[in-house]
Amino acid sequence: MRKITTIILLCCAFLITCTDISAQNTDIELLKSFNQNESVLLRNYSKVASNTTVYLVLAAPLTLGTISLIEKNDDLLKDAIYICSATALDGIITYSMKKAIHRQRPYVSFPNEVTAYATENSFSMPSGHTSLAFTTATALSLSYPKWYVIAPGYIWACSIGYSRMNLGVHYPSDVLAGAVLGAGSAFVTYKINQWYWKKREKKKLIGLENFENL
């Protein structure tokens, strides 16, 4: 538990530091270079990717959970519960940090320099889409450490982060903070789940016990 506490404190320290980084010119200059990319194809991809992030994040645990019930696979159901709990932890911390940091969106702070191709009602720091994507990518990678899971997962998560900057709704520091927070939430939850299920190694989950007699 001491290691987990240290990781959480480091993540929080990083996010607080990012509020100072945001004041630097490099943050807005980097954002402008991403936002002013004239590629119509890339812009359309960014819109689609951002709009489908939540659906893909929910699809991972729902798919694992459905398959686990069909195949009566206890381990798959545990993985589905783990991913759900990691996503929940990330969501709580992310939106708590948004309210605490209270950072305006870049298109609000710099309306003459940043073009908004999408608008959001929440605050900017950290990026919720990016943190969700990195939570899912990291959770799947820890659960299934194969290259064909890790590579597509992180390529997708990084593309989500880029899309948020391309659309002008997040600073690079927002995206970086979201990536660290998402990966950290998945890692901490993974360790907690390992500890929890190790103590209950021979215990079946509620519901699956009844399937054995079917």
Phi, psi and omega in degrees: 000331179296321179294320180297317178299319179298317180298316180297317179296321178295318178297318179295319178297321179297316182294321178294320178298325181298334178292331176282322179298325184297337181283346183281150181296332183299327182296309181288327179293320176296317179300316181299323180293325177284317185290330185268010175296126188273000182294116179293321179299315180294321179295317179295321177298317181301318180295315180294314182300313181297320182289337183258000184305308183298320181296318180289325177296319179287331183295326183299302180292327179295320179294313179297318180295318179295314179297321181298322180287324178293316183269358183056045184257109183295320183295320179295322179293322176297320178296320179296318179295320178300313181295321177297316181292324177295318179295321179295315179299314179300316181298317180297311182293317182301309184284337172291318179292323177302314181290325181288316183281323173060045182268130180288153177295149182300326180288343175276316181285328182230064185297335181270352183243336182241128178266127180270112175265000174203159177231152181227151180270339183272175178281173194270320187259125354271175179286115181291319178299316181293318181295321177296316181297317180287331174297312181295314181298317181289319180297316179293323181292322178288324181284324182227080186285065177243149183300326182283355171258314184294309184299306180298323182298312182282331174297316178297314182297318179294323179292328176295315178301316178297319182299325181293325176283321179300326180276353177080018183260352180216147171281159175303323180292329175297316182293317179297317178297320179296320179296315179295316181295317180295312179296320180295319179297318180294319182293313180299315180295324178299315180295319178296317179295320177301314180297317184295311184284337177295325179285343181236041188302323184264002183268128176278152177289151178299133180106312182285336178299323182287337182288337185295334183266000181281000000 
